[in-house]
Amino acid sequence: MANSIQFLHLGLGAFHRAHQAVFIKQNIASVSMRKADVADALSAQGNKFEVIARDGSGETTTLVESIKEALFYPRDIARITEIAKSPDLKAITLTVTEKAYKNGGDDGVPARIAFLLAERFKAGAPGIAIISCDNVPSNSQFLRGLVLEVVAANGDSELLQWINKNIRFPNSMIDRIVPAMTSAAITTEPFNQWVIENDPISELFQGTGVEFVPDVKPYELAKIRLFNGVHSTLAYICEVEGIEFVANAITHPAIAQFIKALQETEMVPSITDTGGIDLISYATTIRKRISNPTLRHRAHQIAMDGSQKMQQRIFDGANDLAKLGRPAPLHIAAVAIWVHFLATNSEIDDPLADKLTPLAKSADALEAVVKTLSLEDFTRKLNPSYFEAVAKDLATIRKSSVLELLSNKIAAL
């Protein structure tokens, strides 16, 4: 291949094309992990595409040309392996969604990365950075642990030693609202952020706007809770109330009041290490971004994979508030709305849907809550001391509506 590839990216979705592909100025080989047609469609248009950033004040269009190859795993494994072995490669980046962060056999993402690193080790190529861009706490370090588990299970002590010495896993935080694609062009918002822990890879990002910091955790927590937690909560409110777009929900008077209070009275206090971030100002910016009417971000898209998302977006914050001795009535409401969604929505896209849906349908609200939230598949569980309160809120929703619950919560503050 004529192109010298510096970045190998796993996860060829709309988000990657509107985020990493915009920030990275070097050559990228982007790999679709689920469907060949995604890679083939991009290849057919010469790997060039437009990103339209739009809000109420207008729009700007950017032609993106950094992706030089669009590949499909495993069909193009020979070329992917060739890139992984190349001394020109500087980093492997990932947007594979939260549910991919588990050891799921040879086809799992950690096993695939372990394979590519083994090929690089055998080729004698230098170390690289592996940067997760998914909404997982301590994302790259968490991925590192999964990859090392795979290598250790394979009994390859030399590879294990080489990875520990040469492969860097800087955590990162990414932020841009990118609705699912509906055309060749990608529509997004003007806001675009990428924060990475200090790493030698920073040399390749000079002048791009990517931020390098000593510790990503405050940025990560702020984003996962104040933005992603709000996004998920809004999505389930919308799904239950029949609202198609989250921008229409966050401008609804009762919902707007609830979301503002959720952020300011519970989510902000749950983050004790702010890293100097003005969290109230950040929360205000988030609400404005989500209310952007031009994005038409469907609640149904955000609502998928809730079993993977709710754990870090809502459960963790509620649990931290319990440790601090602070009440969490609005987090509790968010959990109740999700359980009601599981019981009443006929189109749930979630890896645990088959297990969760029948549990959430239990006629007794407390039984529905206890069984749903105690599912063994959760790696992080909501503090059981909240279960009765969640059940009380679920009963309110069942008797009246979500909007009635939100109004009651605001009145009680």
N, C-alpha and C positions, 0 to 999 in steps of 0.2 A: 504494500500500500504506500502511496506517495505521502500521505499525511503522517506526520510524527505526532502521536497522541500523548498529551500530558495528563489528561484526566479521563478516568474510566468511571462512568456513572451508572449505577444500577437503579432502575425505576424510571421508565420513559413515559411519564405522565405529563399532564398539562402544567402541574406545579413546577416540575423540573425545568420545563421550557420557559416558564415565566420568571424563574428565580435563578438557579445556578447557571443556566445557559446565558442569562443576561449579565451576571456578575463576572463569569469566567471569560477571559479574553484569549486564552490559549485554546488548543484543539481538544475537543471532547469526543469520546466514543460513548454513546448512550445506549443502554441495554434495556429492552423491554423484557420483563420477567414473567409476564402472563400471556400476552397475545402477540403473535407474529405480525398481525395486520397493522398494529400501531407502528412498529419499526418500518414495515414495508411502505406504509403510506407516507411516512416522513422521508424515506429514501427516494420515493417516486417524485417528490417535489424538491429534490436536490438538497435535502436537509436544511433548507432555508424556510423561515416562517416569520410572521409578524406578531408582535406583542402590542396590543392596544391597551394603554393605561387610561382609565376613564373615571371621572367623577362628575359632580354637578356643574363644575366650572368648565369642562371641556375634555379633550382627549389628546394624547400623543401616541404616535405609532413608531415602533422601533423594529428594524429588520435585524433578526438574530441569525448569525452565520457561524457561531462557535462550534456547533455540533457538526462534525465531519463524517461520522458514521453512525447509522442507526442499526442496531443488531438485536437479535432475539436469542435468549438463553432458553434451552440448550442448543437450538439449531446451529447457531454460529459460534459454538464453543471453541472451534479451532482458532478463529480470529480473536475471540475474547482472550483466550489463553496466550496468544502471540502478543497481544497488547500488555497483558499482565506480566509477561516476562521481560518486556522491553525496558532498557535502562532509561529511556526517555520519559517513562511514566512517573508522575510525581504524586498522584493521589487517586484513591478510589473513594467516590462519594456515593451516598445512598439516599433515595426517597422511596422506601418500600412499605410504608405505613406501619402502624404500631403492631399489627398482628403478625408481622414477619419476624419479630424479635423473640424468637423461641427456637430451641433446637428441634426441628421437625424432620430429622432424617437427612438423607443425602441430597434431597431437593430443597432443603431449607436454606435460607439466606446465609446463616453462619457457616454451614457446610460448604456452600459454594465459594464463600470468601476464603475459607481454610484451604480449599482446593487450589484457588488462584494463587494464594500465598505460597503454597507448597511448590507450585510450578516456578514462581519467581525465585524461591530459595534454590531450587535445583539449577536454575539458569545463572546463579551467581550475581543477580542484579541487586542494586543498592536498596536500602530501606525507603519506605514511602509513608505517607499519611493516609489513614482511613477515617473518613469524616461522615458520621451519620447526620442526616438533616431531617430526622423524623422527631415527632413530639413524644419522645421517651426521656424520662429523667436520666441525667448523666448519660446521654444517648451513645456516644462513641465508646465510653468506658464500659457500659453495659454490653455493647456489642463485642468488645474485646473479650469479656468474660465468656461469652457464648462461643466465640471462635476458639479460644484456648481450651474450652471443654471438649470441643470436637477433636482438636489436635491431640489432646491428652488421651481421649478415648481410643484414638487410632494408634497410640503407643509410639508416636514419633517424637522422641525426646530432643533430637537435633533441631527439628523444625520449631518445636516449642521454645527452645533456647534462642533461636534466630529471631523469632517473632518478638520475644520479650526484649531483645537487644536492639532490633532494627526497625520495628513497625510501630508507628506512633498513632495514637487514637485520641486526637483532641476533640473534646465535646464541642457542639455548636448549637446555635439557636437560629431558626429561620422564621421569617414572618412576611407573608404577603397573601392577600385573599385572592384565590384563583378558582372561580367556579369551574365546573366541568365544561370541557370544550363542546361547542356546538357548531364550529366551522373551522376552516383551515387557520384562521387567525385566532389568537388567544386573547380573551378579554380579562383584564385584571384591574387593580387599583394603582394609583401613583405610588403609594407607600411600598417600600421594598427594603428589607433588613436581613443581614446575615452577620451573626456574631460568632467568632471562633476563638477558642482558647489559644493563647500565645504558642506559636509553632513556626518552624522555619518556612512552612508553606506560605507565610505572609509575604515573602519576596515576590510571589506570583500575583499578589492581589493589590499591589501598590497603585493608588489612584482609582480604585474601583468602587470604594465606599464600603467594602467589607471591614468590619471592626474586629480588632484582635485585643483580647482582654485577659487578665490573669485568671479570672474565674467566671465561667459562663452561668453558674447556677442561679444567681439572682435574676438574670435575664430570662433564663429557662423557666423558672418558677413563675415569674411575672406573666410570661406569655402563656404558659400552659394553663394557669388558673384564670387570670383576668381576661384573656382573649379566648383560648380554646374551651375553657370551662363555661364561659358565657355563650360561646357558639353552640356547644352541645345542648346547654339548657334551653336556649332559644329554639333549637331544632326540634326538641321534643315537645315544647309548648306549641310550636307551629303544627307539628304532625297531629297532635291531639285536637287542636282547635281548627284544623283545616286551613291554615295559612301557608301559602306556597313558598314565599320568599322571606328570609330572615330580616331583610330591611323593612318589611312591612310590619313585622312583629315588634322590633325594637323601637319603633315610633308610635306604637299603640300605648295610650296613657298608662294603663295598669301594668303592662309588661315593662314599659320603660322605667317606671318607678321601682319595680321589683329588681330589675337588672342593675340599676344604679346602686340600690341598697345592698344587693348581693356582693357587688364589687367593693363598695366603700366600707361597709360595716363588718364584712366577714372575710372576703378574699384578701384584701389589703392587710388586715391584722394577722392573717395566717402566715404571712411571709415576714419572718423576723430579721433576716439578713437581706436588706434591700439593695446592697451594692451601690448605694448612692442614687438609685432611681427614684424619682418622684412618682410614686405609685398612683396617687390620686389623679395627677395630670395624665399619666399613662392610661388609666382607666377611662378618662374622659375622651382621649384620642381613640381608644378602641371602640367606644360607643358610636363616635362620629363615623369611623371607618365602616363599621357594620351597617350603619344606616344609609350608606351610599346606594341610592336607588338604581344606578346604572348597571350594577354588577349582576342583578337578578340571580343571586346565589340561593339555590333551592335548599330548603330545609331537609328534604329527603336525602340529598347527597351528604350533608353534614351528619345526619342521624345514623348513617351506617357504621357498623363495627363498634357500637356503644359499649359492649362488654370489655373491649380493649381500651377505649378512651376514657370512660367514666372513672376508672380506677385512679389514674393520675390527675385527671382534670377536676374531679369533684370529691371522691373518697379521701384522697390524701389531704386536701385542704380541710375537710371536716375533721379528720383525725388529728391534724395539727392543732386545730382550735380546741379540741377536747383536751389535748396535752397542756394547752395554755390556760385551761379552765374557763374558756369563753364559749358562749352559746353559738349554735350554728343552725338556727331555724330555717334560713333560706337555702343552705346546702341540703338540709333535710327535705325541703320542698322539691328541690331539683331531682333528688333521688326518687321521691314518690312519683313525680311526673314521668320519669324514665320507666319505672316499674309499670305504671299504667299504660305507657306507650307499648311496652313489650306484650301486654295482655290484650291490647285492642287493635294494633296495627297489623294489617294482613300482608304487608310487604316489608318484612324485616330482613335487612341484609347484614348479617352478623354471624361470625363463625360459631357462636354458642346459641344461636336462635332456637335450634331444636330442643335444647335443654331448658333454656330460660323461659320460653313462651308458655309451656304448660304449667310451670311453677308460678308464674306471674298471674295466671288465670284463676288461681284458687279463689273460691268465693269468700273465704275469710281473709280480710286484709292483712292481719298480723301473720297468718300462715304464708300468704303470698310473699310478703316482705322477707320473712325469716328464711324461707326456702330459696328464694331468688338470690338474696345477698350472701347466703352461706355456701353457694356453689363452690365446690372444690377447685374448679378450673380457674378461679380468680387467684392471681398471684399477690394482689394487695386487696384486703377486704375492709369494708366499712366497719368502724367500731360498733360492736353489737349493742352498746348502750343507746344507740340512736334508733334501733329497730322499732320500738313502740311508737316513737314520734313519727317515723316514716309511715308506719301503718295508719296512724291517725290522719295524716295528710292524704294518704291514698284513699281512705274511707270518705274524706271530704270530696275528693275529685269524683269518686264513684257516685256520690249522692247528688252533687251539683255540677261543678266544672273546674277546670284548671284556673280560669280567670277568677272565680270565686275564691279559690285557695290563695291566689296571689294577692287579692285585695285584703283578705283576712290577715295575711302575713305582714303587709305594709301597715295595716291599722294597728297591729300589735307591737310595732317597733317603738 
